[in-house]
Amino acid sequence: MGSNVLSLRIDDELLERLRKHAGRRGMSVQDYVIQLLVRDDFDERFSAAVEETERFYGVR
């Protein structure tokens, strides 16, 4: 799988918070942000799958 570059402009306070969160987990800021994005994407896809399953089976 290839990779691409995504450039973000964020304020100093947010970057510092990201550094702290990443540091507590022994991660780089880049790896930490990627983990958050992957988890959020999974959560959205999982929720959509649950909703589709409920519609299919008529669960309310």
mmCIF file of the N, C-alpha and C atoms, coordinates in Angstrom:
data_MODEL
# 
_entry.id   MODEL 
# 
loop_
_atom_site.group_PDB 
_atom_site.id 
_atom_site.type_symbol 
_atom_site.label_atom_id 
_atom_site.label_alt_id 
_atom_site.label_comp_id 
_atom_site.label_asym_id 
_atom_site.label_entity_id 
_atom_site.label_seq_id 
_atom_site.pdbx_PDB_ins_code 
_atom_site.Cartn_x 
_atom_site.Cartn_y 
_atom_site.Cartn_z 
_atom_site.occupancy 
_atom_site.B_iso_or_equiv 
_atom_site.pdbx_formal_charge 
_atom_site.auth_seq_id 
_atom_site.auth_comp_id 
_atom_site.auth_asym_id 
_atom_site.auth_atom_id 
_atom_site.pdbx_PDB_model_num 
ATOM 1   N N  . MET A 1 1  ? 0.855   -1.176 0.000  1.00 0.00 ? 1  MET A N  1 
ATOM 2   C CA . MET A 1 1  ? 0.000   0.000  0.000  1.00 0.00 ? 1  MET A CA 1 
ATOM 3   C C  . MET A 1 1  ? 0.896   1.233  0.000  1.00 0.00 ? 1  MET A C  1 
ATOM 4   N N  . GLY A 1 2  ? 0.593   2.196  -0.838 1.00 0.00 ? 2  GLY A N  1 
ATOM 5   C CA . GLY A 1 2  ? 1.361   3.433  -0.923 1.00 0.00 ? 2  GLY A CA 1 
ATOM 6   C C  . GLY A 1 2  ? 0.986   4.402  0.180  1.00 0.00 ? 2  GLY A C  1 
ATOM 7   N N  . SER A 1 3  ? 1.669   5.492  0.189  1.00 0.00 ? 3  SER A N  1 
ATOM 8   C CA . SER A 1 3  ? 1.341   6.526  1.165  1.00 0.00 ? 3  SER A CA 1 
ATOM 9   C C  . SER A 1 3  ? 1.370   7.876  0.478  1.00 0.00 ? 3  SER A C  1 
ATOM 10  N N  . ASN A 1 4  ? 0.701   8.823  1.072  1.00 0.00 ? 4  ASN A N  1 
ATOM 11  C CA . ASN A 1 4  ? 0.629   10.188 0.575  1.00 0.00 ? 4  ASN A CA 1 
ATOM 12  C C  . ASN A 1 4  ? 0.929   11.138 1.711  1.00 0.00 ? 4  ASN A C  1 
ATOM 13  N N  . VAL A 1 5  ? 1.135   12.380 1.368  1.00 0.00 ? 5  VAL A N  1 
ATOM 14  C CA . VAL A 1 5  ? 1.413   13.408 2.362  1.00 0.00 ? 5  VAL A CA 1 
ATOM 15  C C  . VAL A 1 5  ? 0.168   14.264 2.534  1.00 0.00 ? 5  VAL A C  1 
ATOM 16  N N  . LEU A 1 6  ? -0.189  14.525 3.782  1.00 0.00 ? 6  LEU A N  1 
ATOM 17  C CA . LEU A 1 6  ? -1.293  15.407 4.125  1.00 0.00 ? 6  LEU A CA 1 
ATOM 18  C C  . LEU A 1 6  ? -0.718  16.494 5.007  1.00 0.00 ? 6  LEU A C  1 
ATOM 19  N N  . SER A 1 7  ? -0.868  17.717 4.604  1.00 0.00 ? 7  SER A N  1 
ATOM 20  C CA . SER A 1 7  ? -0.328  18.841 5.369  1.00 0.00 ? 7  SER A CA 1 
ATOM 21  C C  . SER A 1 7  ? -1.471  19.527 6.101  1.00 0.00 ? 7  SER A C  1 
ATOM 22  N N  . LEU A 1 8  ? -1.283  19.777 7.383  1.00 0.00 ? 8  LEU A N  1 
ATOM 23  C CA . LEU A 1 8  ? -2.310  20.425 8.196  1.00 0.00 ? 8  LEU A CA 1 
ATOM 24  C C  . LEU A 1 8  ? -1.746  21.667 8.865  1.00 0.00 ? 8  LEU A C  1 
ATOM 25  N N  . ARG A 1 9  ? -2.573  22.658 8.995  1.00 0.00 ? 9  ARG A N  1 
ATOM 26  C CA . ARG A 1 9  ? -2.199  23.842 9.750  1.00 0.00 ? 9  ARG A CA 1 
ATOM 27  C C  . ARG A 1 9  ? -3.043  23.825 11.022 1.00 0.00 ? 9  ARG A C  1 
ATOM 28  N N  . ILE A 1 10 ? -2.392  23.660 12.173 1.00 0.00 ? 10 ILE A N  1 
ATOM 29  C CA . ILE A 1 10 ? -3.112  23.604 13.445 1.00 0.00 ? 10 ILE A CA 1 
ATOM 30  C C  . ILE A 1 10 ? -2.466  24.580 14.423 1.00 0.00 ? 10 ILE A C  1 
ATOM 31  N N  . ASP A 1 11 ? -3.239  24.989 15.411 1.00 0.00 ? 11 ASP A N  1 
ATOM 32  C CA . ASP A 1 11 ? -2.690  25.959 16.362 1.00 0.00 ? 11 ASP A CA 1 
ATOM 33  C C  . ASP A 1 11 ? -1.717  25.298 17.330 1.00 0.00 ? 11 ASP A C  1 
ATOM 34  N N  . ASP A 1 12 ? -0.920  26.117 17.961 1.00 0.00 ? 12 ASP A N  1 
ATOM 35  C CA . ASP A 1 12 ? 0.141   25.630 18.851 1.00 0.00 ? 12 ASP A CA 1 
ATOM 36  C C  . ASP A 1 12 ? -0.393  24.811 20.018 1.00 0.00 ? 12 ASP A C  1 
ATOM 37  N N  . GLU A 1 13 ? -1.515  25.238 20.581 1.00 0.00 ? 13 GLU A N  1 
ATOM 38  C CA . GLU A 1 13 ? -2.074  24.529 21.737 1.00 0.00 ? 13 GLU A CA 1 
ATOM 39  C C  . GLU A 1 13 ? -2.493  23.117 21.373 1.00 0.00 ? 13 GLU A C  1 
ATOM 40  N N  . LEU A 1 14 ? -3.141  22.960 20.230 1.00 0.00 ? 14 LEU A N  1 
ATOM 41  C CA . LEU A 1 14 ? -3.572  21.623 19.807 1.00 0.00 ? 14 LEU A CA 1 
ATOM 42  C C  . LEU A 1 14 ? -2.357  20.744 19.527 1.00 0.00 ? 14 LEU A C  1 
ATOM 43  N N  . LEU A 1 15 ? -1.359  21.290 18.859 1.00 0.00 ? 15 LEU A N  1 
ATOM 44  C CA . LEU A 1 15 ? -0.160  20.499 18.572 1.00 0.00 ? 15 LEU A CA 1 
ATOM 45  C C  . LEU A 1 15 ? 0.510   20.052 19.863 1.00 0.00 ? 15 LEU A C  1 
ATOM 46  N N  . GLU A 1 16 ? 0.570   20.913 20.839 1.00 0.00 ? 16 GLU A N  1 
ATOM 47  C CA . GLU A 1 16 ? 1.186   20.534 22.118 1.00 0.00 ? 16 GLU A CA 1 
ATOM 48  C C  . GLU A 1 16 ? 0.395   19.425 22.802 1.00 0.00 ? 16 GLU A C  1 
ATOM 49  N N  . ARG A 1 17 ? -0.936  19.517 22.759 1.00 0.00 ? 17 ARG A N  1 
ATOM 50  C CA . ARG A 1 17 ? -1.766  18.448 23.336 1.00 0.00 ? 17 ARG A CA 1 
ATOM 51  C C  . ARG A 1 17 ? -1.547  17.136 22.602 1.00 0.00 ? 17 ARG A C  1 
ATOM 52  N N  . LEU A 1 18 ? -1.449  17.201 21.279 1.00 0.00 ? 18 LEU A N  1 
ATOM 53  C CA . LEU A 1 18 ? -1.181  15.992 20.499 1.00 0.00 ? 18 LEU A CA 1 
ATOM 54  C C  . LEU A 1 18 ? 0.175   15.403 20.860 1.00 0.00 ? 18 LEU A C  1 
ATOM 55  N N  . ARG A 1 19 ? 1.165   16.245 21.042 1.00 0.00 ? 19 ARG A N  1 
ATOM 56  C CA . ARG A 1 19 ? 2.497   15.768 21.441 1.00 0.00 ? 19 ARG A CA 1 
ATOM 57  C C  . ARG A 1 19 ? 2.445   15.053 22.784 1.00 0.00 ? 19 ARG A C  1 
ATOM 58  N N  . LYS A 1 20 ? 1.696   15.618 23.720 1.00 0.00 ? 20 LYS A N  1 
ATOM 59  C CA . LYS A 1 20 ? 1.585   14.999 25.048 1.00 0.00 ? 20 LYS A CA 1 
ATOM 60  C C  . LYS A 1 20 ? 0.883   13.651 24.968 1.00 0.00 ? 20 LYS A C  1 
ATOM 61  N N  . HIS A 1 21 ? -0.230  13.602 24.251 1.00 0.00 ? 21 HIS A N  1 
ATOM 62  C CA . HIS A 1 21 ? -0.968  12.343 24.111 1.00 0.00 ? 21 HIS A CA 1 
ATOM 63  C C  . HIS A 1 21 ? -0.090  11.278 23.437 1.00 0.00 ? 21 HIS A C  1 
ATOM 64  N N  . ALA A 1 22 ? 0.581   11.689 22.369 1.00 0.00 ? 22 ALA A N  1 
ATOM 65  C CA . ALA A 1 22 ? 1.442   10.752 21.643 1.00 0.00 ? 22 ALA A CA 1 
ATOM 66  C C  . ALA A 1 22 ? 2.592   10.289 22.527 1.00 0.00 ? 22 ALA A C  1 
ATOM 67  N N  . GLY A 1 23 ? 3.189   11.211 23.252 1.00 0.00 ? 23 GLY A N  1 
ATOM 68  C CA . GLY A 1 23 ? 4.312   10.878 24.119 1.00 0.00 ? 23 GLY A CA 1 
ATOM 69  C C  . GLY A 1 23 ? 3.941   9.880  25.204 1.00 0.00 ? 23 GLY A C  1 
ATOM 70  N N  . ARG A 1 24 ? 2.759   10.031 25.771 1.00 0.00 ? 24 ARG A N  1 
ATOM 71  C CA . ARG A 1 24 ? 2.298   9.095  26.798 1.00 0.00 ? 24 ARG A CA 1 
ATOM 72  C C  . ARG A 1 24 ? 2.177   7.681  26.253 1.00 0.00 ? 24 ARG A C  1 
ATOM 73  N N  . ARG A 1 25 ? 1.935   7.586  24.966 1.00 0.00 ? 25 ARG A N  1 
ATOM 74  C CA . ARG A 1 25 ? 1.784   6.267  24.332 1.00 0.00 ? 25 ARG A CA 1 
ATOM 75  C C  . ARG A 1 25 ? 3.073   5.809  23.644 1.00 0.00 ? 25 ARG A C  1 
ATOM 76  N N  . GLY A 1 26 ? 4.123   6.613  23.774 1.00 0.00 ? 26 GLY A N  1 
ATOM 77  C CA . GLY A 1 26 ? 5.392   6.262  23.143 1.00 0.00 ? 26 GLY A CA 1 
ATOM 78  C C  . GLY A 1 26 ? 5.331   6.313  21.628 1.00 0.00 ? 26 GLY A C  1 
ATOM 79  N N  . MET A 1 27 ? 4.535   7.237  21.102 1.00 0.00 ? 27 MET A N  1 
ATOM 80  C CA . MET A 1 27 ? 4.318   7.330  19.662 1.00 0.00 ? 27 MET A CA 1 
ATOM 81  C C  . MET A 1 27 ? 4.767   8.696  19.161 1.00 0.00 ? 27 MET A C  1 
ATOM 82  N N  . SER A 1 28 ? 5.005   8.769  17.855 1.00 0.00 ? 28 SER A N  1 
ATOM 83  C CA . SER A 1 28 ? 5.216   10.073 17.231 1.00 0.00 ? 28 SER A CA 1 
ATOM 84  C C  . SER A 1 28 ? 3.846   10.736 17.057 1.00 0.00 ? 28 SER A C  1 
ATOM 85  N N  . VAL A 1 29 ? 3.852   12.037 16.872 1.00 0.00 ? 29 VAL A N  1 
ATOM 86  C CA . VAL A 1 29 ? 2.594   12.744 16.625 1.00 0.00 ? 29 VAL A CA 1 
ATOM 87  C C  . VAL A 1 29 ? 1.950   12.203 15.350 1.00 0.00 ? 29 VAL A C  1 
ATOM 88  N N  . GLN A 1 30 ? 2.752   11.961 14.333 1.00 0.00 ? 30 GLN A N  1 
ATOM 89  C CA . GLN A 1 30 ? 2.225   11.435 13.076 1.00 0.00 ? 30 GLN A CA 1 
ATOM 90  C C  . GLN A 1 30 ? 1.512   10.100 13.298 1.00 0.00 ? 30 GLN A C  1 
ATOM 91  N N  . ASP A 1 31 ? 2.163   9.176  13.990 1.00 0.00 ? 31 ASP A N  1 
ATOM 92  C CA . ASP A 1 31 ? 1.554   7.867  14.239 1.00 0.00 ? 31 ASP A CA 1 
ATOM 93  C C  . ASP A 1 31 ? 0.292   7.994  15.088 1.00 0.00 ? 31 ASP A C  1 
ATOM 94  N N  . TYR A 1 32 ? 0.327   8.890  16.062 1.00 0.00 ? 32 TYR A N  1 
ATOM 95  C CA . TYR A 1 32 ? -0.833  9.092  16.929 1.00 0.00 ? 32 TYR A CA 1 
ATOM 96  C C  . TYR A 1 32 ? -2.027  9.616  16.127 1.00 0.00 ? 32 TYR A C  1 
ATOM 97  N N  . VAL A 1 33 ? -1.800  10.612 15.275 1.00 0.00 ? 33 VAL A N  1 
ATOM 98  C CA . VAL A 1 33 ? -2.885  11.189 14.477 1.00 0.00 ? 33 VAL A CA 1 
ATOM 99  C C  . VAL A 1 33 ? -3.424  10.153 13.498 1.00 0.00 ? 33 VAL A C  1 
ATOM 100 N N  . ILE A 1 34 ? -2.538  9.382  12.885 1.00 0.00 ? 34 ILE A N  1 
ATOM 101 C CA . ILE A 1 34 ? -2.990  8.325  11.965 1.00 0.00 ? 34 ILE A CA 1 
ATOM 102 C C  . ILE A 1 34 ? -3.850  7.314  12.709 1.00 0.00 ? 34 ILE A C  1 
ATOM 103 N N  . GLN A 1 35 ? -3.427  6.925  13.913 1.00 0.00 ? 35 GLN A N  1 
ATOM 104 C CA . GLN A 1 35 ? -4.213  5.980  14.712 1.00 0.00 ? 35 GLN A CA 1 
ATOM 105 C C  . GLN A 1 35 ? -5.607  6.543  14.987 1.00 0.00 ? 35 GLN A C  1 
ATOM 106 N N  . LEU A 1 36 ? -5.688  7.822  15.330 1.00 0.00 ? 36 LEU A N  1 
ATOM 107 C CA . LEU A 1 36 ? -6.990  8.444  15.587 1.00 0.00 ? 36 LEU A CA 1 
ATOM 108 C C  . LEU A 1 36 ? -7.872  8.433  14.343 1.00 0.00 ? 36 LEU A C  1 
ATOM 109 N N  . LEU A 1 37 ? -7.285  8.750  13.199 1.00 0.00 ? 37 LEU A N  1 
ATOM 110 C CA . LEU A 1 37 ? -8.057  8.774  11.961 1.00 0.00 ? 37 LEU A CA 1 
ATOM 111 C C  . LEU A 1 37 ? -8.539  7.385  11.578 1.00 0.00 ? 37 LEU A C  1 
ATOM 112 N N  . VAL A 1 38 ? -7.676  6.388  11.721 1.00 0.00 ? 38 VAL A N  1 
ATOM 113 C CA . VAL A 1 38 ? -8.059  5.008  11.400 1.00 0.00 ? 38 VAL A CA 1 
ATOM 114 C C  . VAL A 1 38 ? -9.179  4.553  12.327 1.00 0.00 ? 38 VAL A C  1 
ATOM 115 N N  . ARG A 1 39 ? -9.050  4.854  13.618 1.00 0.00 ? 39 ARG A N  1 
ATOM 116 C CA . ARG A 1 39 ? -10.079 4.440  14.577 1.00 0.00 ? 39 ARG A CA 1 
ATOM 117 C C  . ARG A 1 39 ? -11.407 5.118  14.273 1.00 0.00 ? 39 ARG A C  1 
ATOM 118 N N  . ASP A 1 40 ? -11.373 6.420  13.958 1.00 0.00 ? 40 ASP A N  1 
ATOM 119 C CA . ASP A 1 40 ? -12.599 7.148  13.646 1.00 0.00 ? 40 ASP A CA 1 
ATOM 120 C C  . ASP A 1 40 ? -13.250 6.592  12.380 1.00 0.00 ? 40 ASP A C  1 
ATOM 121 N N  . ASP A 1 41 ? -12.435 6.285  11.373 1.00 0.00 ? 41 ASP A N  1 
ATOM 122 C CA . ASP A 1 41 ? -12.949 5.702  10.137 1.00 0.00 ? 41 ASP A CA 1 
ATOM 123 C C  . ASP A 1 41 ? -13.592 4.353  10.417 1.00 0.00 ? 41 ASP A C  1 
ATOM 124 N N  . PHE A 1 42 ? -12.930 3.520  11.238 1.00 0.00 ? 42 PHE A N  1 
ATOM 125 C CA . PHE A 1 42 ? -13.498 2.214  11.593 1.00 0.00 ? 42 PHE A CA 1 
ATOM 126 C C  . PHE A 1 42 ? -14.830 2.395  12.314 1.00 0.00 ? 42 PHE A C  1 
ATOM 127 N N  . ASP A 1 43 ? -14.881 3.310  13.281 1.00 0.00 ? 43 ASP A N  1 
ATOM 128 C CA . ASP A 1 43 ? -16.113 3.537  14.033 1.00 0.00 ? 43 ASP A CA 1 
ATOM 129 C C  . ASP A 1 43 ? -17.265 3.918  13.109 1.00 0.00 ? 43 ASP A C  1 
ATOM 130 N N  . GLU A 1 44 ? -16.987 4.791  12.135 1.00 0.00 ? 44 GLU A N  1 
ATOM 131 C CA . GLU A 1 44 ? -18.036 5.200  11.197 1.00 0.00 ? 44 GLU A CA 1 
ATOM 132 C C  . GLU A 1 44 ? -18.500 4.030  10.341 1.00 0.00 ? 44 GLU A C  1 
ATOM 133 N N  . ARG A 1 45 ? -17.546 3.240  9.822  1.00 0.00 ? 45 ARG A N  1 
ATOM 134 C CA . ARG A 1 45 ? -17.917 2.089  8.993  1.00 0.00 ? 45 ARG A CA 1 
ATOM 135 C C  . ARG A 1 45 ? -18.660 1.043  9.812  1.00 0.00 ? 45 ARG A C  1 
ATOM 136 N N  . PHE A 1 46 ? -18.251 0.835  11.057 1.00 0.00 ? 46 PHE A N  1 
ATOM 137 C CA . PHE A 1 46 ? -18.923 -0.135 11.924 1.00 0.00 ? 46 PHE A CA 1 
ATOM 138 C C  . PHE A 1 46 ? -20.354 0.307  12.200 1.00 0.00 ? 46 PHE A C  1 
ATOM 139 N N  . SER A 1 47 ? -20.531 1.587  12.526 1.00 0.00 ? 47 SER A N  1 
ATOM 140 C CA . SER A 1 47 ? -21.879 2.110  12.789 1.00 0.00 ? 47 SER A CA 1 
ATOM 141 C C  . SER A 1 47 ? -22.773 1.958  11.568 1.00 0.00 ? 47 SER A C  1 
ATOM 142 N N  . ALA A 1 48 ? -22.222 2.255  10.393 1.00 0.00 ? 48 ALA A N  1 
ATOM 143 C CA . ALA A 1 48 ? -23.002 2.110  9.166  1.00 0.00 ? 48 ALA A CA 1 
ATOM 144 C C  . ALA A 1 48 ? -23.386 0.653  8.946  1.00 0.00 ? 48 ALA A C  1 
ATOM 145 N N  . ALA A 1 49 ? -22.484 -0.278 9.226  1.00 0.00 ? 49 ALA A N  1 
ATOM 146 C CA . ALA A 1 49 ? -22.783 -1.702 9.062  1.00 0.00 ? 49 ALA A CA 1 
ATOM 147 C C  . ALA A 1 49 ? -23.861 -2.150 10.041 1.00 0.00 ? 49 ALA A C  1 
ATOM 148 N N  . VAL A 1 50 ? -23.803 -1.673 11.274 1.00 0.00 ? 50 VAL A N  1 
ATOM 149 C CA . VAL A 1 50 ? -24.824 -2.020 12.274 1.00 0.00 ? 50 VAL A CA 1 
ATOM 150 C C  . VAL A 1 50 ? -26.179 -1.482 11.841 1.00 0.00 ? 50 VAL A C  1 
ATOM 151 N N  . GLU A 1 51 ? -26.213 -0.222 11.378 1.00 0.00 ? 51 GLU A N  1 
ATOM 152 C CA . GLU A 1 51 ? -27.478 0.354  10.920 1.00 0.00 ? 51 GLU A CA 1 
ATOM 153 C C  . GLU A 1 51 ? -28.046 -0.428 9.741  1.00 0.00 ? 51 GLU A C  1 
ATOM 154 N N  . GLU A 1 52 ? -27.188 -0.815 8.800  1.00 0.00 ? 52 GLU A N  1 
ATOM 155 C CA . GLU A 1 52 ? -27.636 -1.588 7.643  1.00 0.00 ? 52 GLU A CA 1 
ATOM 156 C C  . GLU A 1 52 ? -28.180 -2.943 8.084  1.00 0.00 ? 52 GLU A C  1 
ATOM 157 N N  . THR A 1 53 ? -27.510 -3.589 9.026  1.00 0.00 ? 53 THR A N  1 
ATOM 158 C CA . THR A 1 53 ? -27.968 -4.881 9.540  1.00 0.00 ? 53 THR A CA 1 
ATOM 159 C C  . THR A 1 53 ? -29.312 -4.724 10.236 1.00 0.00 ? 53 THR A C  1 
ATOM 160 N N  . GLU A 1 54 ? -29.475 -3.677 11.025 1.00 0.00 ? 54 GLU A N  1 
ATOM 161 C CA . GLU A 1 54 ? -30.750 -3.447 11.716 1.00 0.00 ? 54 GLU A CA 1 
ATOM 162 C C  . GLU A 1 54 ? -31.870 -3.196 10.716 1.00 0.00 ? 54 GLU A C  1 
ATOM 163 N N  . ARG A 1 55 ? -31.584 -2.443 9.651  1.00 0.00 ? 55 ARG A N  1 
ATOM 164 C CA . ARG A 1 55 ? -32.602 -2.213 8.631  1.00 0.00 ? 55 ARG A CA 1 
ATOM 165 C C  . ARG A 1 55 ? -32.973 -3.524 7.937  1.00 0.00 ? 55 ARG A C  1 
ATOM 166 N N  . PHE A 1 56 ? -31.968 -4.339 7.656  1.00 0.00 ? 56 PHE A N  1 
ATOM 167 C CA . PHE A 1 56 ? -32.190 -5.612 6.990  1.00 0.00 ? 56 PHE A CA 1 
ATOM 168 C C  . PHE A 1 56 ? -33.079 -6.533 7.817  1.00 0.00 ? 56 PHE A C  1 
ATOM 169 N N  . TYR A 1 57 ? -32.798 -6.591 9.136  1.00 0.00 ? 57 TYR A N  1 
ATOM 170 C CA . TYR A 1 57 ? -33.557 -7.488 10.005 1.00 0.00 ? 57 TYR A CA 1 
ATOM 171 C C  . TYR A 1 57 ? -34.758 -6.821 10.660 1.00 0.00 ? 57 TYR A C  1 
ATOM 172 N N  . GLY A 1 58 ? -34.960 -5.536 10.409 1.00 0.00 ? 58 GLY A N  1 
ATOM 173 C CA . GLY A 1 58 ? -36.105 -4.830 10.953 1.00 0.00 ? 58 GLY A CA 1 
ATOM 174 C C  . GLY A 1 58 ? -36.008 -4.549 12.432 1.00 0.00 ? 58 GLY A C  1 
ATOM 175 N N  . VAL A 1 59 ? -34.793 -4.445 12.972 1.00 0.00 ? 59 VAL A N  1 
ATOM 176 C CA . VAL A 1 59 ? -34.576 -4.163 14.392 1.00 0.00 ? 59 VAL A CA 1 
ATOM 177 C C  . VAL A 1 59 ? -34.703 -2.664 14.597 1.00 0.00 ? 59 VAL A C  1 
ATOM 178 N N  . ARG A 1 60 ? -35.324 -2.312 15.696 1.00 0.00 ? 60 ARG A N  1 
ATOM 179 C CA . ARG A 1 60 ? -35.463 -0.884 16.004 1.00 0.00 ? 60 ARG A CA 1 
ATOM 180 C C  . ARG A 1 60 ? -34.763 -0.529 17.236 1.00 0.00 ? 60 ARG A C  1 
# 
